[in-house]
Amino acid sequence: MSKKLKKRIKRVAIGAAVYIVAVLFQTLFGELPWFCHLPLFLAAYVIIGGDVVKNALRNIGRGQVFDENFLMMIATVGAFFVGDYPEAVAVMLFYQVGECFQSYAVGKSRKSITALMDIRPDYANVLRDGDWTEVEPDEVLVGECIMVRPGERIPLDGVIEKGSSSLDTMALTGESAPRDVAEGDEVISGCVNKNGVLEVKVSKPYGESTVARILDLVENASSKKAKAENFITKFAKYYTPVVVICAALLAVLPPVVLGGGWSDWIYRALSFLVISCPCALVISIPLSFFGGLGGASKEGILIKGSNYLETLADTEVVVMDKTGTLTKGNFAVSKVVLSENVGNTGIVAVKPEDISVAAKSDDETMGREERMQAVLLQLAAYAESYSNHPISKSLLAAYGREVDVSLIQDAQEIPGHGVAVKVGNREILAGNEKLLASRDISFEQADEAGTLIYIGEDNRYLGYILIEDEIKKDAEKAIRDLKASGVKKIVMLTGDHEKVAAKVAENLSLTDYYAELLPGDKVSKVEELFTEKPEKGKLAFVGDGINDAPVLARADIGIAMGGLGSDAAIEAADVVIMTDEPSKIARAMKISRKTLAIVKQNIVFAIGIKVLVLLLAAAGMASMWAAVFADVGVAVIAILNAMRALRA
């Protein structure tokens, strides 16, 4: 709770105490003249509502006449003039209680988003002239080395040159599990170093770092308003002067036409003014959207504005990139297949004592074929040991043991074909079908969806290894949740081969897919999908690569997988999934629909109650107390309802 709010609550509480004394005094000494009671009520009024009157007069001087301060001032001052002192102070008291409640609710909502501001680093320890110097993060240059001690926040993006640790990424991704990092790993700014000292080589200036981009997104989120917010702003602009004119006519016309009863009609007009105050709508609608944005940010979903939150709720078509969105974007061995002729002759290992446990001939838990598959994988690892290609790395990772490079006498990388290495008196080949064909080795081409590495030894074909891009763990759940949330069409676009795309689409039960697309083809395909979608439905595109930026910008709403996504994709997107989990897309839609439902509930409830009580007040059937409920009571209920949006 802010100091300003505490000060306001204290002042209202003192005013309320004076008001209670005034009411007791009037109850005990009601026979005394009016001027004996007035000073106490006036004192209570000034203490409680002095700032409202001051703001109203100041706004009138600025030409901003018709606002809620003006309505409350006219209504309460008018009540004093007709002798309703207790009602006049009570209206202002309950109004201020509602305002305090509103300030608390808005503060709590804002806190859920501005908590992200805690990720802003205060300093960076940079190595200069052999010493560690503490400087502002924006003073550190790309290529310089910074040190991050345990408990400190990583100030800039970079690569670990020395040390290992666990990082707390909660503020960025919403995930509680720490992330282990070591030398060679990339780290992003905003994470907290939990243990171990890290030395990091800076890869981006502070202005382009992850933390700077996120802070920029958060600070600008509230500037992009939804249609409902813009409607309420325009509604209040015209609504307030209209009700003031109606109240004036209600106070003057009936007594003039019907004759007499001025006090009664003025009282009705004052009640009308109190009821008509639009604060329930003006406060609760933006608060609902703010709560939705805050609730989403708690789960690692950054939505750049209320308008995008609104668009998410109407999404009926989701178009997704494959690599990095539905798949991990890294390769892994999924199958090892032996050639039929190996069954008779077997495979000779590079070095018997270097064979993995699963391949040892004395391992009775494994069959002969499985042992030979392990040896085939070993040969592929030796062949690929000199290459830094992702395919080579996946083979080495699957082998899982150190390669004795001293056994390799010669290594040759053949562009577009593969690699050939000499181990002892044998030549081991690993590559595509062109490599085996160039050596006149007969083999049967495999019909598999993925990257195939054919393995040969001298003039003999041994088998092949299938390498695939792994599907993300929650990709299947993401598609299932999207369908359950009402998305009618889920389409995958990829530049990958037809067979690979078909397999991923089948495994995930996608509606449709398009393969072997260039970046420009993706934009054309999205344009085509636009013509097929329902008129009121929205199209969302989900991607992570730099080549996805044009499509992200073209879609009704662009969603970037931001944890490992490119800067260009995050910049072009309207929603950023910090955890790189596709299942969060359906979660974001659920939050948006819940927020929109709360907004609609508040609009219907606030307008419905106000119209009803306005009619009763005009007919003389609603007192000032009913007016207080129609204003403050409705506002408090609407605010409480709006705060539900925070609970994502």
Buried (B, 14 or more C-beta within 10 A) or exposed (E): EEEEBEEBBEBBEEBBEBBEBBBEBBEEEEEEEEEEBBEBBBBBBBBBBEBBBEBBEEBBEEEEEBBBBBBBBBBBBBBBEBEBBBBBBBBBBBBBBBBBBBBBBBBBBBEBBBBBEEBBBEBBBBEEEEEBEEBEBBEBEEEBBBBBEEEBBBBBBBEBEEBBBBBBBBBBBBBEEBBEBEEEBEBBBBBBBBBBBBBBBBBBBBEEBBBBBBBEBBEEBBEBBBEBBEBBBEBBEEBBEEBBEBBBEBBBEBBEEEEEEBEBBBBBBBBBBBBBBBBBBBBBBBBBBBBBBBBBBBBBBBBBBBBBBBBBBBBBBBBBBBBBBBBBBEBBBBBBBBBEEBEEEEBEBBEEEBBBEBBBEEBEEBEEEBBBBBBBBBBBBBBBBBBEEBBBBBBBEBBEEEBBEEBBEEBEBBEEBBBBBBBEEBBBBBBBBEBBBBBEBEBEEBEBBBBBBBBBBEEBBBBBBBBBBBBBEBBBBBBBBBBEBBBBBBBBBBBBBEEBBBBBBEEBEBBEBBBEBEBEEBBEBBEEBBEEBEEEBBBBBBBBBBBBBBBBBBBBBBBBBBBEBBBBBBBBBBBBBBBBBBBBBBBBBBBBBBBBBBBEBBBEBBBEBBEBBBEBBBEBEBBBBBBBBBBBBBBBBBBEBBBBBBEB
